[in-house]
Amino acid sequence: MMLVLPLPIGFFVRRRVAAFVAYVGVHGFVFTFQTAVLLAAWVRGDTSAFPANPTTADMVPYAVVNAIIFGAGLGLVWLGHRLATRRRDRRPVDLAA
């Protein structure tokens, strides 16, 4: 989901800063919800996401994967905004010339 939304956000939100802020807000909500779901499952005894007795080193891969997703999302917001700007700024071609 977090790699599907950024391109349309960048494309349809006219101001680039507003597009980045919108993505950061959506990502923040989804990241928090995802973490809460994983922690609730871990508390109930599910060790598929985290080991039974996690250390800080066990959490590093989770942080790295989420940082990569966040960075890719920011890149897609930028790409969507660039595509929309190029589309809006197209100049008509004079075919008679």
Secondary structure, 3 states (H helix, E strand, C coil): CCCCCHHHHHHHCCCHHHHHHHHHHHHHHHHHHHHHHHHHHHHCCCCCCCCCCCCHHHHHHHHHHHHHHHHHHHHHHHHHHHHHHHHHCCCCCCCCC
